[in-house]
Amino acid sequence: MSSRVWVLTCSALFTALAILLAACGKNTPSSPASSPTSTTATAAAEDPLRREYAVPVAVRNLLRGTMHEYVATVGTVAPVRSLPVKAEESGRIHFIKPWQEGDYVKENEILARLDEEETSREIEIAQADLDSARNDLALALAQVERTATDFARADEMFRHGQIARKAWEERKFNADSAKIRYEESVIRVQRAEKSLDRLLLQRDRKIVRAPMSGYLVASDALQNRNDASAANSTVRITDQEGRLVGTGTTICGVVDMDRVLIRCDVTSKDIGKIQKGQKAQATIYADEEVVVEGEVADVSQIMSMDTRAFKVDVVVPNPRGMLRPGMFARVNIIIKTRRDTMIVERKIIQRRNNEDIVFVVNDEERAEKRTVQLGLENPDEVEILDGLREGDKLVVLGYETLQDKVKVKIMETESAVAGKDVPTTSTSAVQPPNGRA
């Protein structure tokens, strides 16, 4: 068979097949079009696999509580009260024990001495001079008494003509001389006493004592309170042992750590909201997280050119002495408080179509969109003035993609939040010096 005949045969077969398929299509009844009025419920009834999907969510039953609006900032722990330990006299210093920073000392406890041996020798000499002067004074007094008695008897005899005038004058001269020697002895004793008192005072001034009860710190930590060193560093104060120190030299310092200052930086945007006496909550990161409450003690009126912020001091207690100078703290300074109000977490507030919304679960277990009116705010929480009711089941997990009237399934019910009287820790308004949050 030629190639031309083969091609024609194949073409005929394909044409016949196409006609046959077309005929079959015409004889088959067409499927009815989907009715535009059919519902999801009808489809679900015909096919169980097409039932409505329920979105899993977690909810919280709303209650009323206390809402705080606060300025969040960061700060560094510093002592409330500190005093320098100074040398009142010059000399070589000798410590009584190997003191270290962080050692606790009591008021007037002896820390060191200055040239104690030399001063002790001078005191011994002065004491010997005083004893000698007092002995001379005793002899002079006895001489005065003896010559006075002798002169009184001679004077009586002279009036009766029993002795010559020359003998009377000699007895009077002896009595007057004894009185002069006695007065000189009195002056000598007084001088010796003053000399000894001066040396004793000098010895006391050469004893270096703690000016108050507290913890020892190095002198540089005391002089720069804005950048206080940690009180448990390995620096030894006794490295100055044997050195010559001058009068008024600061040897170390003592800090009172029963209460501490947290020195905070507040921006110019927020400084107008801060006043003395406002309550504050501080979170300090030590071996464990320590949360303490205090109040604003001082508000600077001048901006720091280094930090471009205002200094605010917050005083807080120091439980179990856990807070040390130099520790980092986050501080929430409360500027407004409203009690018995509705509070929700800020993160669940969504902004859609220029409205603030949340979702609650209704009795039909469907999501219900609520437009809410916001009141006081802080970085963690928001007060709800309108849009929610006490007892509403607020969606707190799984709300991101919810739509109104969508079927939901409650997977977890969290504990209700109410009666909170302190603010929670939040992102700081001022970054720490090292740039880390």
C-alpha positions in Angstrom: 0.0 0.0 0.0 1.3 3.4 -1.0 2.0 6.0 1.6 -0.7 8.3 0.2 -3.4 5.6 0.6 -2.2 5.0 4.2 -2.7 8.6 5.1 -6.2 8.8 3.6 -7.2 5.6 5.4 -6.1 7.0 8.8 -7.9 10.3 8.2 -11.1 8.5 7.5 -10.9 6.5 10.7 -10.3 9.6 12.8 -13.2 11.3 11.2 -15.5 8.4 11.9 -14.4 8.2 15.5 -15.1 12.0 16.0 -18.7 11.6 14.6 -19.3 8.6 16.9 -18.2 10.5 20.0 -20.4 13.5 19.1 -23.4 11.3 18.8 -22.8 9.7 22.2 -22.6 13.2 23.7 -26.0 14.2 22.3 -27.7 11.0 23.5 -26.3 11.4 27.2 -28.7 13.6 29.4 -26.9 16.7 30.6 -26.3 17.2 34.4 -28.6 19.7 36.0 -26.8 23.0 36.8 -26.3 23.9 40.4 -29.2 25.9 41.7 -28.1 29.4 42.9 -30.6 29.0 45.8 -29.0 25.8 47.2 -27.6 26.4 50.7 -24.5 25.1 52.6 -26.8 23.3 55.0 -28.5 21.3 52.2 -25.1 20.4 50.8 -23.9 19.3 54.2 -27.1 17.2 54.5 -26.4 15.5 51.2 -22.6 15.0 51.9 -21.5 14.6 55.6 -17.9 15.5 54.6 -19.0 19.0 53.7 -20.2 19.9 57.2 -19.3 23.5 58.5 -15.7 23.7 59.9 -15.5 25.0 63.5 -12.4 27.2 64.2 -10.6 26.2 67.5 -10.3 29.1 69.9 -9.4 29.8 73.6 -11.6 32.2 75.6 -11.5 34.1 78.9 -14.5 35.1 81.0 -14.3 38.8 81.5 -14.5 40.4 85.0 -13.9 43.9 86.2 -10.6 45.0 87.8 -8.1 47.8 88.4 -6.4 49.5 85.4 -3.1 51.4 85.6 -1.7 53.8 83.0 2.0 54.1 83.5 5.3 55.4 82.0 7.6 52.5 81.4 11.3 53.1 81.6 14.6 51.5 82.7 17.1 52.3 85.4 20.1 51.3 87.5 20.1 50.4 91.2 22.0 52.7 93.5 22.1 53.2 97.3 19.7 55.6 98.9 22.3 56.8 101.4 26.1 56.6 101.2 28.9 58.1 103.2 32.6 58.2 102.5 35.2 56.7 104.9 37.9 59.4 105.2 41.3 59.7 106.9 41.1 62.4 109.5 44.9 62.4 109.9 47.8 61.7 107.6 49.9 58.6 107.9 50.5 55.1 106.6 47.3 53.1 106.6 47.1 49.6 108.2 43.8 47.6 107.9 42.8 45.4 110.7 41.5 42.7 108.3 41.4 42.0 104.5 38.2 44.0 103.7 36.4 43.4 100.4 33.6 45.3 98.7 30.3 44.0 99.9 31.4 43.3 103.5 28.9 44.4 106.0 30.1 46.7 108.8 28.5 48.3 111.8 28.5 51.9 112.8 31.8 53.0 114.5 33.4 49.6 113.7 37.2 49.9 113.3 38.4 49.4 109.7 42.1 50.6 109.8 44.7 52.6 111.8 47.2 55.2 110.8 50.8 54.9 112.2 49.5 53.4 115.5 52.9 52.5 117.0 54.4 56.0 116.7 51.3 57.6 118.2 51.3 55.0 121.0 54.9 55.9 121.9 54.1 59.6 122.0 51.2 58.9 124.3 53.4 56.9 126.7 55.8 59.8 126.9 53.0 62.3 127.5 51.5 60.1 130.2 54.9 59.9 132.0 55.3 63.7 131.8 51.8 64.1 133.3 52.6 61.6 136.1 55.8 63.5 136.9 54.0 66.9 136.9 51.4 65.5 139.3 54.1 64.2 141.7 55.8 67.6 141.6 52.4 69.2 142.3 51.9 67.0 145.3 55.3 67.9 146.7 54.7 71.6 146.1 51.4 71.4 147.9 53.1 69.7 150.9 55.8 72.5 150.8 53.1 75.2 150.8 51.3 73.6 153.8 54.6 73.3 155.8 55.9 76.8 155.1 52.5 78.3 155.7 52.4 76.7 159.2 56.0 77.7 159.9 55.2 81.3 158.9 52.1 81.5 161.0 54.1 80.5 164.1 56.9 82.9 163.3 54.4 85.7 162.8 52.9 85.1 166.2 56.3 85.1 167.8 57.3 88.3 166.0 54.3 90.2 167.3 55.3 89.2 170.9 58.9 90.2 170.3 60.2 86.7 170.6 62.1 86.6 167.3 63.9 89.2 165.2 62.4 90.8 162.1 65.0 89.1 159.9 63.8 85.7 160.9 60.2 86.7 160.3 61.0 87.9 156.8 62.9 84.7 156.0 59.9 82.6 157.1 57.6 84.8 154.9 59.9 84.4 151.9 59.9 80.6 152.2 56.0 80.6 152.4 55.7 82.9 149.3 58.2 80.8 147.3 56.4 77.6 148.1 53.1 79.2 146.8 54.8 80.2 143.5 56.3 76.7 143.0 52.8 75.2 143.7 51.2 77.5 141.0 54.0 76.5 138.6 53.3 72.9 139.3 49.6 73.4 138.6 50.4 75.0 135.2 52.8 72.1 134.4 50.1 69.6 135.2 47.6 71.4 133.1 49.9 71.5 130.1 50.8 67.8 130.5 47.1 67.0 130.6 46.4 69.0 127.4 49.3 67.4 125.6 48.1 63.9 126.5 44.5 64.8 125.5 45.7 66.1 122.2 47.7 62.9 121.5 44.7 60.8 122.6 42.5 62.7 120.2 45.1 62.3 117.5 45.2 58.6 118.1 41.4 58.4 117.9 41.5 60.4 114.6 44.1 58.0 113.3 41.6 55.2 113.8 39.5 54.8 110.7 35.9 53.8 111.6 32.7 53.1 109.7 30.5 56.2 109.7 27.3 54.1 109.6 26.1 50.6 109.3 26.1 49.2 105.7 28.1 47.6 103.0 31.7 48.6 101.9 32.3 49.9 98.4 35.3 51.2 96.7 35.9 55.0 96.6 35.3 55.2 92.8 32.0 53.5 93.1 31.0 56.0 95.8 32.0 59.0 93.9 30.1 58.0 90.7 26.7 57.0 91.8 25.3 57.1 88.3 27.5 54.2 87.3 27.8 52.4 90.6 30.0 49.2 90.7 28.5 45.9 91.8 28.9 45.5 95.6 30.2 41.9 95.2 33.2 42.6 93.0 36.6 41.1 93.6 38.3 44.4 94.2 40.0 44.5 97.6 39.9 47.7 99.6 43.0 46.6 101.4 45.1 47.0 98.3 45.9 50.4 99.9 47.7 48.6 102.8 50.8 50.5 103.9 50.3 53.5 101.6 50.7 57.0 102.8 47.4 58.8 102.9 46.7 62.5 103.5 44.2 64.2 105.7 40.7 64.0 104.2 41.6 61.2 101.7 38.6 59.0 100.9 39.6 55.4 101.6 36.4 53.7 100.7 32.6 54.2 101.3 29.7 52.7 103.2 26.3 52.4 101.5 22.9 51.7 103.2 21.1 49.1 101.2 18.0 48.6 103.4 16.3 50.6 100.7 17.7 51.4 97.2 17.3 54.1 94.5 16.5 53.1 90.9 17.9 56.0 88.8 15.7 56.1 85.7 15.8 58.0 82.4 12.5 59.5 81.3 12.0 61.2 77.9 10.9 64.8 77.5 7.5 63.4 76.1 6.7 61.7 79.4 8.5 63.8 82.1 5.5 66.2 82.5 3.5 63.2 83.7 5.9 62.3 86.5 5.5 63.8 90.0 7.0 63.0 93.4 5.1 60.5 95.4 3.7 58.6 92.5 3.6 54.8 93.0 5.9 52.6 90.9 6.7 49.0 90.3 10.2 47.8 89.5 11.4 44.5 88.1 15.1 43.8 88.8 17.0 40.9 87.2 19.3 39.3 89.8 19.8 35.6 90.4 16.0 35.6 90.3 13.5 38.1 89.1 12.6 40.5 91.9 9.5 42.6 91.7 9.2 45.4 94.3 6.9 48.4 94.7 8.1 51.9 95.6 7.5 55.6 94.8 9.1 58.5 93.0 11.5 60.3 95.3 13.0 62.9 93.0 12.4 64.3 89.5 15.2 66.2 87.8 14.3 69.6 86.2 17.3 69.5 83.9 17.9 67.2 81.0 21.1 65.1 80.9 23.1 66.0 77.8 24.6 62.5 77.7 21.3 60.5 77.6 19.0 63.3 76.3 16.6 62.3 79.1 15.5 63.5 82.6 16.7 61.7 85.7 13.9 60.3 88.0 14.7 58.5 91.3 12.4 55.8 92.5 12.9 54.5 96.1 12.1 50.8 96.6 12.7 48.3 99.5 15.5 45.8 99.3 14.1 42.4 100.2 16.7 40.1 101.8 19.4 42.4 100.5 19.2 40.9 97.0 19.5 44.3 95.2 23.0 45.5 94.6 24.4 48.8 93.1 24.6 48.6 89.3 21.8 46.1 88.8 19.5 46.7 85.8 15.8 47.3 86.4 12.6 47.9 84.5 10.3 50.5 86.1 6.6 51.3 85.6 5.7 54.7 87.1 1.9 54.8 87.6 0.4 58.1 86.4 -3.3 57.2 86.4 -5.4 54.5 88.1 -9.0 53.5 87.5 -10.7 50.8 89.6 -13.6 48.5 88.9 -13.3 48.7 85.1 -13.1 46.3 82.2 -9.5 45.3 81.1 -8.3 43.3 78.2 -4.8 42.5 76.9 -3.6 44.9 74.3 -2.5 42.2 71.8 -6.1 40.9 71.2 -7.3 44.4 70.1 -7.5 44.4 66.3 -7.8 47.3 64.0 -10.1 46.6 61.0 -11.8 49.2 58.8 -10.7 52.0 61.1 -12.4 50.3 64.1 -11.0 48.6 67.2 -12.5 45.2 67.5 -12.4 42.0 69.5 -14.3 38.7 69.2 -16.5 37.0 71.7 -18.2 33.6 71.6 -22.0 33.8 71.8 -24.5 31.1 73.0 -24.6 29.5 69.6 -20.9 29.0 69.7 -20.2 31.4 66.9 -17.7 34.3 66.8 -19.3 37.7 67.4 -17.4 40.8 66.4 -17.5 43.6 68.9 -16.5 47.2 68.2 -14.9 48.6 71.4 -14.2 52.0 72.8 -10.8 52.2 74.5 -9.9 54.1 77.7 -6.6 54.0 79.7 -3.8 52.2 78.0 -0.4 50.8 78.8 2.0 48.7 76.7 0.3 45.5 78.0 -3.4 46.3 78.7 -6.3 48.4 77.5 -9.3 49.6 79.4 -12.6 48.9 77.6 -15.2 51.7 78.1 -17.9 50.3 75.8 -18.5 47.2 73.6 -18.0 44.4 76.2 -20.0 43.2 79.1 -18.9 41.4 82.3 -19.1 37.6 81.7 -18.5 37.8 77.9 -16.4 34.9 76.6 -13.5 36.9 75.1 -11.5 35.1 72.4 -7.8 35.3 73.4 -6.3 32.7 71.1 -7.2 32.1 67.5 -8.7 35.5 66.9 -6.3 36.6 64.2 -8.3 35.3 61.2 -11.8 35.1 62.7 -14.8 36.6 60.9 -18.1 37.5 62.3 -20.7 34.7 62.7 -18.0 32.0 62.0 -18.6 28.7 63.8 -16.0 28.2 66.6 -15.0 25.5 69.0 -13.8 26.4 72.5 -10.6 24.4 73.2 -9.6 26.1 76.4 -11.0 28.6 78.9 -8.4 30.7 80.7 -8.7 32.1 84.2 -10.4 35.4 84.4 -8.3 38.4 85.2 -9.6 40.8 87.9 -8.6 42.9 90.8 -5.1 43.7 89.7 -3.6 46.6 91.6 -0.1 46.7 90.1 0.9 47.2 86.5 2.6 44.4 84.6 6.2 44.7 83.3 6.2 46.1 79.7 8.5 47.2 77.0 10.6 50.2 78.2 10.1 53.7 76.8 13.9 54.4 77.2 16.4 51.9 76.0 19.3 50.9 78.4 22.7 52.3 77.8 24.0 49.2 76.0 21.2 49.3 73.5 19.6 46.1 74.7 15.9 45.9 75.7 
